[in-house]
Amino acid sequence: TTTTTTTTTTTTTTTTTTTTKTMSVEKEEKEKKRKKKDKEDKEDKDEDDEKEEKKEKKKKDKDKEENEDEEKEEKEKAKKKGKEDKEEKEKKVKKKDKEDEDDEDEDDEKEDKDEDEDDKKEDKDKKEEKEEKEEKEEKEDEDKEKGKGGKGKVRPKHRRKHDKERSKWRVTRATEIENDDHDFIKVTLKFDLGGDIWIVALYDHEKLEMIKLKVTGPKTYKWLSTKIASETENQCLSEETFTTGCFKGEDKSKDAYKVRLKASKEKRRKDSSWHVTYKTTLKTKAAALSPVATYDLGNNVWIIAFLQEDILKMLKVRVTGPSTKVLLGARYSGKFDKACTKSESFTLSCYKGADPEGKVDVLKMAASQASSWDISSGTSMTVGGSTQRVKLSFDMGDDVWILGFWEDNMLSMIKIRIIGATSFVWMSGRSMRNPNKLCTKQQTFAEACYKGKKLEKDDVSIKLVASMASTWSITSRTTVTGEDGMLIPVILSADLGDNVWIVGTVYDESLRMVKIRIRGPRTSVWMATRFSKSGAFDAACAKQETFSKECFKGTDPKWDKFPVRVKATQASVWRVEPKTTVAVGDGKPLSMKLTLDLGSNVWILGTFDGKYLRMVKIRVTGSSQSTLIAARSDNAYHKLCAEQRSFTSACFKGAVPAGTIWHIKLKAQQAGRGLEPPCPRFCRLQNGYMQPRRKCRSPRCCA
């Protein structure tokens, strides 16, 4: 029994084990099936998702293509519309230009018509007067004949001359006549005889040189006759009263005085009597702008250009007085040639662009009837037996000057109009005891000082020494070419007036000098050459302080033996103030420590930033406006470049910062002209460079 029980138990255990294994296998198979199904479901889902994504992507691509097509269509429409608007705008601008030109032509035609009517009226009056005179003479002759028994005899009538034929060519102010020193000087008088026959005249060295010629082209003519008058009436020295009756004196040959003719066949225009000055400003919301260019159209019509950031603002005006004008038109251009930002290269073709939108900026006009003559240092006055050199002078414009000197608490003054190098027309005189101290100094001498007791012409004797004022100045970069082709820096210069200069240098112990007339910043005309070897010239002529026109002597090679490479400039009218700052990139603003005026409102500004000398070259266009020309950073600068008195254009070197933004906060003001005392035009610096001194506006340049 015990054995049977054990067997039964064993059998039961075996059965249980078998059953358990069977269940485990089934479970694994079931799990495998479930995982397989899950995997299949996931694959199906991924496939569906992929299909959905492809479908969605396809839809998006389709929508994108449709949007692109729509955008392209809109762009084409906008482009077409913009082109149409631009064409319409250009048509309006052209129409406006044409209207302005028509208006100007109408004004010119009206003026010409008025002149013709005046001429006709004057000719008619003269004709009637002449006829009356002839009739009176005929009647008197008849009466005389009757008294002598010559009854029935009638005096034949005089043959009447036709009115003068109008000249097709017009002689311009640029015409020049050669004087006794073989220098060519602009004519001071001209008179139209009709039929292209003109009298051109020059008053120089107390002689009136007159040439009658017939104009045949812009630079060609047929010589008719030449006369020289040593004693001339005052009425023949003014163009308003210069007539054919003044053409008298000693006859001279054809080659006695050469003429460089400049004639024009353009529509007749009167020369502008008013000239736009540097004090003219354009007031905008941001700042007051100074002109960068002016263009004279004649008849006192001017185009004045201002540069504000990237916009060239041009206004056409008719100047009617020192502060009055009539606005004829305006053009604002964002695309313009760089040549249109300088007076020397500005032309009528620059005047284009769009009409200013909204209210036009306010133009504050400052014009003068500019003087062409300047007072030289040799001018003196004699009052009450006392002869003194003129120490006070004030230019009123139109060649009218107030001259004076201060002695024994008495201020003696005269007002004259200069008509030649040594000739003038007396206007009035004044004397004042114990005047305001401001009137005894050249810096503050002004028109308001001209008052007091009246001086008669007989009370004053004047020795005038005047010269045509130069508008260009020599810079230190001017060079003379040696015989071997070497460029030698100019270290000597003398201004003779009317842009005529003598430049010189000492090389190989010889003094080399060239006389030139400056025509532009890099152009000049050769006039004469002189050179002297060591020992043959005065030692004073080798120094800038004592160099003068008297030094221009020695051997004459008769040709341009030492060609000059001129670098000239026109004085700046804007002066940079110490409050000006420059920031490099995101750095802090640095105040300016060094300044250098290069002329034409171009300045180099410098400051120190750690071991670097930071410099910028800018063109000042307004009280807070400027254009960046170039920039330099130098960490190996010369010690002389760290001082204002020896800071020159030679210091402007070093690395050119690429991609660096320079933030310039400019503070500038207009510099006065003729307010500073006389001083040398150049001074010698320690490092061998010449620094121009422009009317002593900044005494730091030669401290």
C-alpha positions in Angstrom: 0.0 0.0 0.0 2.8 2.4 0.8 4.5 1.7 -2.4 1.4 2.3 -4.5 0.8 5.7 -2.8 4.4 6.8 -3.5 4.0 5.9 -7.2 0.8 7.8 -7.4 2.4 10.8 -5.9 5.3 10.7 -8.3 2.9 10.3 -11.3 0.9 13.3 -10.1 4.1 15.4 -9.7 5.3 14.4 -13.2 1.9 15.3 -14.7 1.9 18.7 -12.9 5.4 19.5 -14.2 4.4 18.5 -17.8 1.3 20.7 -17.5 3.4 23.7 -16.3 5.9 23.3 -19.2 3.1 23.2 -21.6 1.5 26.3 -20.3 4.9 28.1 -20.4 5.5 27.2 -24.0 2.0 28.4 -24.9 2.5 31.7 -23.1 5.8 32.3 -24.9 4.1 31.6 -28.2 1.3 33.9 -27.3 3.8 36.6 -26.4 5.6 36.2 -29.6 2.4 36.4 -31.6 1.4 39.6 -29.6 4.8 41.2 -30.3 4.7 40.2 -33.9 1.2 41.7 -34.2 2.3 44.9 -32.3 5.3 45.2 -34.7 3.0 44.7 -37.7 0.6 47.3 -36.3 3.5 49.7 -35.7 4.8 49.2 -39.2 1.3 49.8 -40.6 1.0 52.9 -38.5 4.4 54.2 -39.6 3.5 53.5 -43.2 0.2 55.3 -42.8 2.1 58.2 -41.1 4.6 58.3 -43.9 1.9 58.4 -46.4 0.2 61.1 -44.5 3.4 63.1 -44.3 4.0 62.7 -48.0 0.5 63.8 -48.6 0.9 66.8 -46.3 4.2 67.7 -47.8 2.8 67.5 -51.3 0.0 69.7 -50.2 2.4 72.2 -48.7 4.6 72.2 -51.8 1.5 72.8 -53.9 0.4 75.7 -51.6 4.0 77.1 -51.6 4.1 77.0 -55.4 0.7 78.7 -55.6 1.9 81.3 -53.1 5.2 81.8 -55.0 3.2 82.3 -58.2 1.0 84.8 -56.4 4.0 86.6 -55.0 5.7 86.6 -58.3 2.6 88.0 -59.9 2.3 90.6 -57.2 6.0 91.6 -57.6 5.6 91.9 -61.3 2.6 94.0 -60.8 4.4 96.2 -58.2 7.5 96.4 -60.5 5.3 97.4 -63.4 3.5 99.9 -61.3 6.8 101.3 -59.9 8.1 101.6 -63.4 5.0 103.4 -64.5 5.2 105.7 -61.4 8.9 106.3 -62.1 8.1 107.1 -65.8 5.3 109.4 -64.7 7.6 111.1 -62.1 10.3 111.5 -64.7 7.8 113.0 -67.1 6.7 115.4 -64.3 10.3 116.3 -63.5 11.1 116.9 -67.2 7.9 118.9 -67.6 8.9 120.9 -64.5 12.5 121.4 -65.9 11.0 122.5 -69.2 8.6 124.9 -67.4 11.6 126.3 -65.4 13.6 126.7 -68.5 10.6 128.3 -70.3 10.1 130.6 -67.4 13.8 131.5 -67.4 13.8 132.0 -71.2 10.7 134.2 -70.9 12.5 136.3 -68.2 15.5 136.5 -70.5 13.4 137.3 -73.5 11.5 139.9 -71.5 14.8 141.5 -70.3 16.1 141.4 -73.9 12.9 142.9 -75.1 13.0 145.6 -72.5 16.6 146.4 -73.5 15.7 146.4 -77.2 12.8 148.8 -76.4 15.1 151.0 -74.4 17.7 151.0 -77.2 15.0 151.7 -79.8 13.6 154.5 -77.6 17.1 156.0 -77.1 17.9 155.6 -80.8 14.6 157.2 -81.7 15.2 160.1 -79.3 18.7 160.6 -80.7 17.4 160.3 -84.3 14.7 162.9 -83.6 17.2 165.2 -81.9 19.6 164.7 -84.8 16.9 165.5 -87.4 15.9 168.6 -85.5 19.5 169.7 -85.4 19.9 169.0 -89.1 16.7 170.9 -89.9 17.9 173.8 -87.8 21.2 173.8 -89.6 19.5 173.6 -93.0 17.3 176.5 -92.1 20.2 178.6 -90.9 22.1 177.8 -94.1 19.1 178.7 -96.1 18.8 182.0 -94.2 22.5 182.6 -94.9 22.1 181.8 -98.5 19.2 184.1 -98.8 21.1 186.9 -97.1 23.9 186.4 -99.6 21.5 186.5 -102.5 21.6 182.8 -103.1 17.9 182.5 -103.4 16.6 179.2 -104.5 19.7 177.3 -103.4 19.0 174.4 -100.9 21.7 172.7 -98.9 21.6 168.9 -99.5 20.5 166.8 -96.5 23.0 164.8 -94.6 23.2 161.1 -95.1 21.9 159.4 -92.0 23.6 156.4 -90.6 21.8 153.1 -89.9 21.4 151.9 -86.4 24.4 149.7 -85.2 24.2 146.0 -86.0 23.7 143.8 -82.9 26.8 141.7 -82.0 26.5 137.9 -82.2 29.6 137.3 -80.1 29.9 138.5 -76.5 33.2 139.2 -74.8 33.3 137.7 -71.3 35.0 138.8 -68.1 37.5 135.9 -68.5 39.3 137.8 -71.4 42.8 138.8 -70.5 45.2 141.5 -71.7 49.0 141.5 -71.4 50.5 144.3 -69.3 54.0 145.9 -69.3 55.2 143.1 -67.0 54.1 140.5 -69.6 51.5 139.2 -67.2 48.0 138.5 -68.4 45.3 140.3 -66.4 41.5 140.1 -66.7 40.0 143.1 -68.6 38.5 145.8 -66.4 36.4 147.5 -69.2 34.7 146.4 -72.3 32.4 148.1 -74.8 30.2 146.7 -77.6 30.4 148.8 -80.8 28.0 146.4 -82.7 28.7 144.1 -85.5 31.0 142.0 -83.2 33.4 144.9 -82.9 34.5 145.4 -79.3 36.8 147.7 -77.3 38.5 145.8 -74.4 40.6 147.7 -71.9 42.8 147.2 -68.9 43.8 150.0 -66.4 47.2 149.1 -65.0 50.3 151.0 -63.9 48.3 154.3 -64.3 47.8 153.6 -68.0 44.7 152.6 -69.8 45.4 150.0 -72.4 42.7 149.7 -75.1 42.4 147.3 -78.0 39.7 147.5 -80.7 39.0 144.1 -82.3 36.4 142.2 -84.2 35.4 138.8 -82.6 35.4 135.9 -85.1 35.2 133.0 -82.7 35.3 132.0 -79.0 39.1 132.6 -78.9 39.8 134.2 -82.2 39.6 137.8 -83.4 40.8 140.3 -86.0 42.9 143.2 -84.6 41.8 146.7 -85.6 43.8 149.1 -83.4 45.4 149.7 -80.1 45.7 152.9 -78.0 47.4 153.8 -74.7 46.2 156.7 -72.6 48.5 157.9 -69.8 46.1 160.6 -68.6 42.5 159.5 -68.5 39.3 161.0 -67.2 37.6 159.3 -64.3 34.5 158.6 -66.4 36.6 156.4 -68.7 37.7 154.2 -65.7 34.2 152.9 -65.0 32.3 150.5 -67.3 29.1 152.4 -66.7 30.5 155.5 -68.3 33.1 154.0 -70.6 32.3 155.0 -74.2 33.9 155.3 -77.7 35.0 158.8 -76.7 37.5 157.2 -74.3 39.2 155.4 -77.1 42.0 157.9 -77.7 45.7 158.3 -77.0 49.0 157.1 -78.3 48.7 154.5 -81.2 50.5 151.2 -80.6 51.3 148.3 -82.9 49.3 145.0 -83.1 51.9 143.1 -81.0 52.3 145.7 -78.3 49.6 144.2 -76.0 48.4 140.6 -76.6 44.8 139.6 -75.9 43.6 136.2 -74.7 40.1 136.4 -75.9 37.2 134.5 -74.2 34.0 135.1 -76.1 30.6 133.4 -76.0 27.8 133.1 -78.6 25.3 132.0 -76.0 22.0 133.8 -75.4 23.0 137.2 -74.1 23.0 137.3 -70.3 24.0 140.0 -68.0 26.9 139.3 -65.7 25.7 138.7 -62.2 26.4 141.6 -59.9 25.5 139.6 -56.8 27.6 136.7 -55.7 26.5 134.0 -53.2 28.7 134.0 -50.1 29.8 131.2 -47.7 27.4 132.7 -45.1 24.4 131.4 -47.0 22.7 128.6 -45.1 19.9 126.0 -45.6 18.0 125.5 -42.4 16.7 121.9 -42.0 15.2 120.1 -39.1 18.5 118.5 -38.2 21.0 121.4 -38.7 22.0 124.5 -40.7 23.9 123.5 -43.8 26.6 125.4 -45.7 26.9 125.3 -49.5 29.2 122.7 -51.0 28.8 124.2 -54.5 27.5 127.3 -56.2 26.9 127.9 -60.0 26.3 131.3 -61.6 23.8 131.2 -64.5 24.1 134.9 -65.1 21.5 137.7 -64.6 22.0 137.1 -60.8 20.4 133.6 -61.1 22.3 131.0 -59.1 22.1 127.3 -58.3 23.2 126.6 -54.7 23.9 123.0 -53.6 23.9 121.6 -50.1 24.8 118.1 -49.0 22.9 116.5 -46.2 23.9 112.9 -45.6 23.3 111.1 -48.9 21.0 113.8 -50.4 22.2 116.6 -52.6 19.8 119.5 -52.2 19.9 122.1 -55.0 18.0 125.4 -55.1 17.8 127.8 -58.0 17.3 131.4 -57.0 17.5 134.9 -58.4 19.5 137.1 -56.0 17.9 140.5 -55.5 19.9 141.8 -52.6 22.3 141.0 -49.8 19.6 138.9 -48.0 16.7 138.7 -50.5 16.0 136.3 -53.3 13.3 134.8 -55.4 13.1 131.0 -55.4 12.9 129.7 -59.0 13.0 125.9 -58.4 14.5 123.1 -56.3 15.9 119.6 -56.9 16.7 116.9 -54.3 18.8 114.0 -55.6 19.8 110.8 -53.9 21.9 109.6 -56.9 24.5 112.2 -58.0 28.0 112.4 -59.3 30.7 113.3 -56.8 31.8 116.1 -59.1 28.5 117.9 -58.2 29.6 118.3 -54.6 32.4 120.8 -55.5 32.1 124.3 -57.0 35.0 123.8 -59.4 33.3 120.7 -61.0 29.6 121.6 -60.6 27.8 122.1 -63.9 24.3 122.7 -65.1 23.8 119.0 -65.8 24.0 118.4 -62.0 20.7 120.2 -61.5 18.4 117.2 -61.7 16.4 115.1 -59.3 12.9 115.0 -57.8 10.9 117.9 -56.5 11.2 118.2 -52.7 8.2 116.7 -51.0 6.3 118.8 -48.5 7.7 122.1 -47.3 11.1 123.2 -48.8 13.9 123.8 -46.3 14.4 127.4 -45.4 17.2 129.2 -47.3 18.9 132.1 -45.6 20.5 134.1 -48.3 23.8 136.0 -47.8 25.1 137.7 -51.0 27.5 140.4 -51.8 28.8 142.3 -54.7 32.2 140.7 -54.4 35.4 142.7 -54.6 38.0 141.6 -57.2 40.7 143.7 -55.7 42.6 143.3 -52.4 44.6 145.8 -50.4 48.4 145.2 -50.3 50.8 146.1 -47.5 52.4 149.0 -49.3 49.2 151.2 -49.1 49.7 154.4 -47.1 47.7 157.6 -46.2 48.7 161.2 -45.5 46.4 163.2 -43.3 47.4 166.6 -41.8 51.0 166.2 -42.9 51.3 162.8 -41.2 52.0 159.8 -43.4 51.1 156.4 -42.0 50.8 152.9 -43.4 47.2 151.7 -43.6 46.7 149.3 -40.7 42.9 149.0 -40.9 40.8 147.8 -43.9 37.3 146.6 -44.4 35.9 145.1 -47.7 32.4 146.3 -48.3 32.1 144.4 -51.6 31.9 145.6 -55.2 35.6 146.8 -54.8 34.5 149.4 -52.2 36.9 149.5 -49.2 37.2 151.4 -46.0 40.9 152.2 -45.2 42.2 153.8 -42.0 45.0 154.2 -39.4 45.1 155.0 -35.7 47.4 157.7 -34.3 47.3 160.0 -31.2 43.8 159.0 -30.3 42.6 160.0 -33.8 41.1 157.4 -36.2 41.4 158.6 -39.8 39.4 156.8 -42.5 38.5 157.0 -46.2 36.1 155.1 -48.4 37.2 154.4 -52.0 36.3 152.2 -55.0 39.4 150.4 -56.4 39.6 150.4 -60.2 43.2 149.4 -60.7 46.4 148.3 -59.0 47.2 152.0 -58.1 44.0 153.8 -59.0 40.7 154.4 -57.3 37.7 156.7 -57.1 37.3 158.8 -54.0 34.0 158.4 -52.2 34.2 160.0 -48.8 36.3 160.4 -45.6 35.8 160.5 -41.9 37.9 161.2 -38.7 37.0 160.4 -35.1 38.7 161.2 -31.9 38.7 158.7 -29.0 36.8 156.0 -30.9 35.7 152.6 -29.6 38.7 150.4 -28.9 37.2 147.8 -31.2 37.6 150.1 -34.1 41.4 150.4 -33.5 42.1 146.7 -34.2 42.0 145.0 -37.5 40.2 142.0 -36.0 37.2 144.0 -35.0 37.3 146.9 -37.5 34.0 147.1 -39.3 31.6 149.3 -41.3 30.0 150.5 -38.1 33.3 152.3 -37.2 33.0 154.6 -40.3 31.6 157.7 -38.7 32.7 161.1 -37.3 33.9 164.4 -38.7 33.8 164.6 -42.5 37.1 164.7 -44.4 37.4 166.4 -47.7 39.3 164.9 -50.7 41.9 167.6 -50.5 42.6 166.8 -46.8 43.9 163.3 -47.7 46.6 161.9 -49.9 46.6 158.2 -50.7 49.2 155.9 -52.1 47.3 152.8 -53.1 48.9 149.4 -53.7 46.2 146.8 -54.7 46.2 143.4 -56.3 43.5 141.1 -57.7 42.5 138.9 -54.8 43.6 135.2 -55.1 41.0 132.5 -54.4 43.5 129.7 -54.5 46.4 129.0 -52.1 49.5 126.8 -52.5 49.8 123.8 -50.2 52.9 122.0 -48.9 52.3 119.1 -51.3 53.2 121.3 -54.4 56.4 120.1 -56.0 58.9 121.4 -58.6 60.4 118.9 -61.1 64.2 118.9 -61.4 66.3 118.3 -64.5 66.7 114.7 -63.5 62.9 114.2 -63.1 63.1 114.3 -59.3 60.1 115.9 -57.5 61.4 118.6 -55.1 59.0 120.0 -52.5 58.2 123.7 -52.7 59.5 125.6 -49.6 59.0 129.2 -50.9 55.9 130.9 -52.2 54.7 134.5 -52.8 51.1 135.4 -53.6 51.0 138.2 -56.4 47.2 138.3 -56.4 44.7 137.2 -59.0 45.8 133.6 -58.4 49.3 134.3 -59.7 52.0 132.8 -57.5 55.7 132.5 -57.4 56.9 129.1 -56.0 60.4 128.1 -55.4 62.9 125.8 -53.8 66.6 125.6 -53.0 68.2 122.5 -54.6 71.9 121.8 -55.2 72.7 125.2 -53.7 70.7 126.9 -56.5 67.5 128.9 -56.2 64.8 127.7 -58.6 61.6 129.7 -59.1 58.5 129.4 -61.2 55.7 131.9 -61.8 52.3 130.2 -62.3 48.6 131.1 -62.4 46.5 128.6 -60.5 43.4 127.4 -62.3 42.2 124.7 -60.0 43.2 122.3 -57.2 45.7 120.5 -59.5 45.9 122.7 -62.6 48.1 125.8 -63.3 49.4 127.8 -66.2 53.2 128.4 -66.6 54.1 132.0 -66.9 57.9 132.4 -66.3 61.0 130.6 -64.8 64.1 132.0 -63.1 67.1 130.3 -61.4 70.2 131.5 -59.7 73.3 129.6 -58.6 74.9 129.8 -55.1 76.2 133.3 -54.3 74.1 134.9 -57.1 71.0 135.4 -55.0 70.2 137.1 -51.7 70.2 134.9 -48.6 66.8 136.4 -47.7 65.3 134.9 -50.8 66.0 131.4 -49.5 63.7 131.9 -46.5 59.9 131.8 -46.6 59.7 134.7 -44.1 61.6 137.1 -46.4 60.8 135.6 -49.8 59.0 138.1 -52.1 58.4 139.0 -55.8 61.6 141.0 -55.8 63.5 137.7 -55.5 62.2 136.6 -58.9 65.3 137.4 -60.9 68.3 135.6 -62.4 68.8 133.4 -65.5 65.7 133.2 -67.7 65.6 129.8 -69.6 62.7 131.1 -71.8 60.8 127.9 -71.3 59.2 125.7 -68.6 62.5 124.2 -67.4 61.1 123.2 -63.9 57.5 122.0 -64.3 55.3 122.5 -61.3 52.9 119.9 -59.9 50.6 122.2 -58.1 48.4 121.2 -55.2 46.2 124.1 -54.4 43.3 124.6 -52.0 40.5 127.1 -51.3 40.2 128.2 -47.7 37.7 126.4 -45.5 34.7 128.3 -44.2 33.9 125.9 -41.4 36.0 125.6 -38.3 35.9 122.4 -36.2 35.3 123.1 -32.5 37.0 121.4 -29.6 33.7 119.8 -28.5 33.8 117.4 -31.5 34.1 113.8 -30.5 34.8 110.5 -32.3 33.8 107.0 -31.1 35.4 103.9 -32.7 32.8 101.1 -32.9 31.1 100.6 -29.5 33.8 102.5 -27.7 33.4 105.6 -25.6 33.5 109.0 -27.4 36.9 110.6 -27.5 37.4 114.3 -27.7 39.5 115.7 -30.5 43.1 116.6 -29.6 44.5 117.3 -33.1 43.0 119.2 -36.0 44.3 120.2 -39.5 42.5 122.3 -42.0 43.3 121.0 -45.6 41.1 123.6 -47.2 37.7 123.3 -49.1 36.2 122.4 -45.7 38.2 119.1 -45.6 39.7 118.4 -42.1 41.9 115.8 -40.5 40.9 115.1 -36.9 43.0 113.1 -34.4 42.8 111.7 -30.9 44.5 109.1 -28.7 43.0 105.7 -27.8 45.5 103.8 -25.7 48.6 103.2 -27.8 46.7 104.2 -31.0 46.5 107.5 -32.8 43.0 107.5 -34.3 42.5 109.8 -37.2 39.6 110.6 -39.6 39.5 112.8 -42.7 36.1 114.5 -43.2 34.4 117.1 -45.3 32.4 119.5 -43.1 29.0 120.3 -44.7 27.2 121.9 -41.8 27.3 122.8 -38.1 26.8 119.2 -37.2 27.0 117.5 -40.6 30.1 115.9 -42.2 31.1 113.2 -44.8 33.7 110.6 -43.8 36.4 110.4 -46.5 39.0 108.1 -44.9 40.2 106.8 -41.5 43.6 105.6 -40.1 44.8 104.0 -36.9 48.5 104.3 -36.2 50.3 102.6 -33.2 53.8 103.6 -34.4 53.3 107.3 -35.0 56.1 109.9 -34.8 56.2 112.0 -31.6 55.8 115.2 -33.7 52.4 113.9 -34.8 51.2 113.9 -31.1 51.5 117.7 -30.9 49.1 120.2 -32.5 51.8 122.5 -33.6 53.5 119.8 -35.7 50.5 117.8 -36.7 50.4 117.7 -40.6 48.9 115.7 -43.4 52.1 113.5 -43.4 50.8 112.1 -40.1 47.7 110.7 -41.7 49.0 107.1 -42.2 48.7 103.7 -40.6 46.3 100.8 -40.7 43.0 101.2 -42.6 40.3 99.8 -40.3 38.1 97.5 -42.3 34.4 97.2 -41.3 34.9 99.6 -38.3 32.0 102.1 -37.7 33.2 105.6 -36.8 30.7 107.7 -34.9 31.5 111.4 -35.4 29.7 114.0 -33.3 30.7 117.2 -35.0 30.6 120.7 -33.6 31.5 123.3 -36.2 30.9 127.0 -36.8 31.5 129.3 -39.7 34.8 131.1 -39.5 34.9 134.9 -40.1 36.9 136.2 -43.0 39.2 139.2 -42.8 38.9 139.4 -39.0 42.4 138.2 -38.1 45.6 140.2 -38.2 48.1 139.7 -41.1 50.5 136.9 -40.8 52.9 134.8 -42.9 51.1 132.5 -45.4 53.4 129.6 -44.5 55.6 128.6 -41.6 58.4 126.1 -41.3 57.8 123.1 -39.0 60.4 121.0 -37.1 59.9 117.9 -39.2 60.5 119.8 -42.5 56.9 120.1 -43.7 55.3 123.4 -44.7 52.0 124.2 -43.0 49.7 126.7 -44.8 48.3 129.5 -42.7 44.9 130.7 -44.0 44.3 134.2 -42.8 45.3 133.2 -39.2 42.0 131.5 -38.5 43.8 129.0 -36.2 46.9 130.4 -34.5 47.7 126.8 -33.4 48.8 125.9 -36.9 52.1 127.7 -36.4 52.3 128.2 -32.6 
